[in-house]
Amino acid sequence: MKNKKQGIIVIGLLLALGFLMLLSYLLKRNDYETIDENVVEDLSWESFGKDTAVWKNHVLLGDRQVIFEADYQYQCLCYHNMDTGVTVPLCTVPDCEHNNSDICMAGFNFGIESECIVPYEGKIYGFCCNTLTNISVYRMNPDATDHEFVTRTGTAEGQYSSIEDIQYYVDGSSVYITVTVGNEDGVKMLESGYMSDHPCKIQIYRFDFKTKKIEKLYTSEQEYYQAFAEIRYIYDGVIYYDFSAMVRPLEEIYDLNTDELLDPDKPDEGPKEVHAFRIDTGEDKVVEEYGYMDYIGHKGDVYYFCDCDEMLVMSGDIRAENLKTGEKKTLHISELENKNRTQYYIRRLEGSFVVDVQGESAGRMIFYNEEGVKTQEIDNCEFFIIGEHQDMYLLSGGNMGVAMYAYIPKKEIQDVNRKAVCLEEEP
């Protein structure tokens, strides 16, 4: 009996010691020589309240603060203060090296660059692919404490089991997710040394913040190759998305060693079109009045589209369409005539348009007012404007980039190469 009592006492002492270690683990903060130890502690929900925060250009933007997934030094969720220029991992684990998502509080087991970070009712939600066959949702406090698993759903449908691409679109209390799932059965090694192409389909999901559930809304019936879908906007219960794909395997169209067409008379015949998916009925159809990649942004109920042909060559016309009233207006920018949209990429900003011109070494940014009159031109740009937030322009390194990795005050855009601030430094 005495030995039994001693055993109970020892167990109690071990449990108490374990609790103290856990408490210490939760309360301590990393100590970095170059980082103010109060940076993470100052991060609060007020900075990312639902009225000020927005998921945009693959980052969560608050009041002069940014949460993003780092790629270089840390490879985890980081917090950046625009006032100080300081970046710090969102982690409170002592002596953490931020390279193990099972230990680091800034890690959500992110997969194929598939992160989405959304604030809702005092929590930061993280969406990711833990494996190539499911979508997972986690949440935490804005300072990265109290990680919680929320829900998960599998994406496999029969032989279509591998996630090849995933895109997110936040709309009110829902996150809509487009997924490309591939069927890799029958994939083989080709004589060229490359693996053969395989068929895939498109899926659409919705996560509801109120129910905390993920619902599958749609799976395409026809199979394609190299299929890709990205939501451009949601309006009046309809998801409008760009869709591109091939109808034949890649190796039947291109020489995989040179990227040249095997038969110039038989180019890729796959669709490049705009689809409209009605959420309440599940109906999906091609919208003929819109063209692939013609959408350039909106302001209120007025949505803007640049006129392109099938090869994405622009006419210079930009159509402003009020989706509420049906009213349409057209303005013309002569400098866009016969220019390819992939080289001259135009975006709608708050009170203007910007054209990012991709060059061989450096690019240009050309600004136009709402009447299409040129107002400013900046040469030899190392960055391109991909969005805006408050008094900042959001920047990327390519004219068709979507992920922000730098920013600059709007009033200093003329000195973009010298004054742009990167969220993190490349090694």
Beta strands, then each sheet from edge to edge (+ up, - down):
strand 1: 54-56
strand 2: 59-61
strand 3: 65-69
strand 4: 77-81
strand 5: 86-89
strand 6: 116-120
strand 7: 123-128
strand 8: 134-140
strand 9: 148-154
strand 10: 162-171
strand 11: 174-182
strand 12: 199-208
strand 13: 213-219
strand 14: 224-235
strand 15: 238-246
strand 16: 272-278
strand 17: 284-286
strand 18: 295-299
strand 19: 302-308
strand 20: 314-322
strand 21: 328-332
strand 22: 344-348
strand 23: 353-357
strand 24: 363-368
strand 25: 374-381
strand 26: 384-389
strand 27: 392-396
strand 28: 406-409
strand 29: 421-422
sheet 1: 1+ 2- 3+ 4- 5+
sheet 2: 6+ 7- 8+ 9-
sheet 3: 10+ 11- 12+ 13-
sheet 4: 10+ 11- 12+ 14- 15+ 16- 17+
sheet 5: 18+ 19- 20+ 21-
sheet 6: 22+ 23- 24+ 25-
sheet 7: 26+ 27- 28+ 29-
end
